């Protein structure tokens, strides 16, 4: 063990984690803020591990989780906030999160460094207020990670005892979300909800929580990346992520060790595709009936996502251009 690691080990034993995190806040070490958003089971934890492979960022794990994080239980799952609305309660707690002032045992579980160079926030319930937040905290760099909705739905089904939204009908109960985006999708949402099929419900939810931010953000104000692209070309795609983070047009630093890239995320379990040796990109085709796949594509077509993935389940990012805000 090097002298540096010895000092770190001793310091971590002497000083409580909360004190170290608080000291970094007081020394203004959290000025750079990266915010990874996406659906559950879409690879957000894995990608955050790749970004933070050198452990230089303080990772805040799902700070806006409405079920499992004290201080956030006043929020609705996938809460929508209109861009121009004033929501003092959410703004105050978001200010604490994006400044690094917020400290929570679950959120900060994996932080074991003494000094940090910024915040890396990973969220799965924030898509619908991400644009609202970006207008108020313009130093935050949002990254939207998208994974094939069929793969997401199957993975959520395996963990259906976890805290997911399970009925898309609940989104219609958010008055402003309905008025701004969902009124035209009311029929398909109600139709699928009546079927009470877990997979189809999750595909509707995936469609809603990706459709809204894609329509709200300008292309240059958010970095959108795909789980499948990162899985196939990790160095290239992570270089693009680092270019965005570092604000440069070229030369992104993706010097990530191969064993780090291949390491399953902390939330991968024994029944996951990676640990079982099955392709996480194509496996969904063998796990769903043709009828269920057809019904899933009917949902995606309603939202305009039917061509987002090709026959090999690889994404076509050009499809997203029709969504991005133009003015």
N, C-alpha and C positions, 0 to 999 in steps of 0.2 A: 504493500500500500504506500502511495506517495505521501509526502508531507502535506500536500494540498488536500488529499482525501482524508488524512488523519485529522487535520484542523476542522474540516467540514463535519466529520463524524462526531468529534468532540462538541462542536458548536451545536449540532442538532440535538445532542443529548442534554446540553445545558439549557438551551433556550427553547421554549415552547414554539410549536409551529405558528400559532397565532401571532406571537410576538415578531417572528421573522417576517411573516406576510405583512403585518402592520408596519414594520420598519421600512420595507420596500415601498409601501404606499407613501409613507412620510418622506422618503427620499425621492419620490416622483419617478420610480422605476417602471411604472405601468403606462407610460405614455403611448406606446405602440399597442394597439388593440386589434386582434384578429378574431373574427366572429364566424365560426363555421355553423351553418344552419342546414337542416335537411330533415327528412322523415326518419323515424326510428328504423333500425336495421338496414340503413342505407350506406353504412361504412364511415359515418362521421367520426367515430372513435378511432378507427384505423388511420384515417387521414390526419387527424389531429396528432396521433403518435408519430406519423411521418414528418409533419411540420416541426414537431417538438422533439425530434430524435436526439438532439443535444441537450435537452432539458433546460434550455435557457429561458423559456417562457413559463410563467405561472399558468398552469392549466386550470380553468374553471369548468368543471364538468356539470353540464346541464343546470346552470344556476336558476333558470326560469321554470324548472320543473314544478308544475302546480300541485303535485301530489306528495313529493318526497323531500321538498326543500322548505324548511321553516322560513316564513317571511314571504313566500310566493303563493300560499294557498288561497289568497284572495283572488287570484287570477283564474280565468277559465282556461281549460285545455284548448290550445290553438286559438287564443284570444285575438280577435281582429280589432285594430284601432285605425280609424280613418286618419289619413295623413295630417289633416288640419285640426284634428280634435285635441283638446287639452285634457290630459288624464294625469292629474297630479300624483296620484298614488303610484301608478306604474312608472311615471317619469322619475320620481324620487328613488324608487328601488332600482330602476335601470341605471340611474346616475351612480349609485353605490356599486353596482356590478361593473360598469364600464370604466370606473375610476380605480377599481381594485379595492375599494373600501370594504366591500361586502366579503365576509369570511364565513364559511360554513363547513362543517366536518365532512359532509358528503361531497360537496362541491370541490373541496381542496384535498381530497383524500390522497391523491398521488403526487402532491408537491413535496419534494424533499431537497430542494436547493436552498442556498443561502441568499443568493443575489439573482434577480431576474431582470430581463431586458424588455419585458412587456407582458401582456395578457393574451392567452389563447383560450377563447371561450367556445365551447361546443354545446350546441342546443338542438333539441328535437321538437320543441313546442313553440318556437318563436317565429316561424315563417310568416305568419299573418300580421305580425306587428313589426317585422324587420324593417320595412320601408319607413314607417312612422319613426322608429328609433333612429334610423340613419339620418333623418332630417334634423334630429335634435342632438345627436352625438356624431358629428360629421368626421371625427377623427377615427371612428370605427371602420374597419375594412371587412365588409361582409363577403363571405364565400358560400355559395349555394351548391351543395353536393346532391346530385341526382343519381338514383339507381333505378334500374328497370322495375316498374311497379309490380310485375308478377313475382319477381324475386323478393321484393320487399314484403308483399302480402304473405307469401309462403313462410318467410322467416318470422314474421310477426305471428303467424298461426302457430308456429312451433313454440313461441313464447306467449301464448294468448293469456296466460295468467299474469303477465306483466301489465304495466299501466299504460295501455294504449287507448286512444279513442276507438270505439268499435262500431258505432252507428253514425253514418254520415248525416242522418236526420238532425242531429244536434247542431250542425252548422247552420241550418236554416233558422234556428232559434236566435242566432246573432243578427239582430235587426239590420244594422248597418252593413254587415257582410252580405246579407241577403239583398239589400237594396243596391249595393255597389257592384256585386259580382255574381251572386248565385240565383237571382230571379230567373234567368234564362235556363238554368240547369235544374230547376225545381222538379220537373217531371222525372228526369233520370235519377235524381237523388232519392225521391220518394219511391220510385219503381224498384230500385236496388235495395233500399231499406226494407221494403215489404218482403223481398226474397229471403232476407235473414241469412245470407250466405257470407261467411266471414271473409273469404278471399275477395269477393266482389265489393263488399263494404270497404275493405282496405284500399282497393284500387280507386274507388270514388274519393276517399279521403286523401290518398296520394295526389290525385288530380287537382283537388281543391287547394291543397297547401303548396303545390308547386305553381299552379296557374296564377294565383293572386300575386305573389312577389314578382313573377316574370312579367306580368302586365304593369306592375308599378315602377320597377327600376328601369333606368336607362342602362343600356348595355355596358357603358364605360364605368358605371357606379357600383357594379357587383361583379365578382368573378364566379362564373358558373362552370363547374366541372362535373365529370361523370365517373362514377365508381368503376365502370367497365374500362374506360380509357386508362385510368390510373392502374388498374390491375394488369392490363396488357402492356402498357408503356409507362411504368412508374417513374423512370428518370425524366423522360420528356415531359410528362404531365405535371410532375412535382416541380420541375424547373419553371413551368408556366405559373404555378402557384407562387413560387418564390419571387418571380418577376413582379407579380401583382403586389405581393407583400412589401417588396423592397422598392417599389415605384420605379422600376427600370424596364426598358423595352427589350433588353437582352441580357444574357449573362446571369440568369437566375442560378442560385446555388442549390443544387440538388445532390450534394455529396452525401448520399445516404447509403449506409452499408447494406449489402444484399440480405444479410440475416435479419436486419430491421424491417426491410420491405416485406420479406416473406413471413414475418412473425404475425400470427393471428392477433387481432385486437383483444383488449382486456375483457370485452364482453362477448367474445366468441366462446361458444360452449361445445361440448362433445358431439352434439347432434348437428353442428354446423357443417356446411359443405367443405370448407377448407380443411378441417381436421379429418373429415371422412374421405378426402381425396377426390371429391366430386367438383366439377367446374361450377363456380358460383355465378357464372354468366349464362350457361346454357341449361343448367339442371332443371329449371322451372318447366321446361317444355315436356319433360318426362314425368312431372309430378302432378300435372293438371289434365283434366279431360279436355278433348277438343271443344266440347260445348262450353265449358267454363272459360276457355281461352277466347272463344268467339264472343261470349258475353262481356269479357274483360275489354276486348277491343272495341265493342260497341260503346262502352263507357269512355274509353280514351278518344274515340272519334268525336264524341260530343264536345270534348274539351280541346280538340285539335291536336291531340298527342299521338294519333294513330301511326304516324310515320317517324316518330322520334327514335325508334329502334328498327334496325334492319332485320333480315331473316336470320342473321347470326347473332342477334341480340346485342349488336354494337350500336352506340348512339350516333345520331346525325345532328350535330349541334346547329346546323343551319336552320333547322326547323324552329329553333327558339327565336330567330330574328323577327318573326311575325308578332311575337308577344311584347318585346321590349318597348318601353315608352319612347316615343320619338321626339317629344317636345319638352 
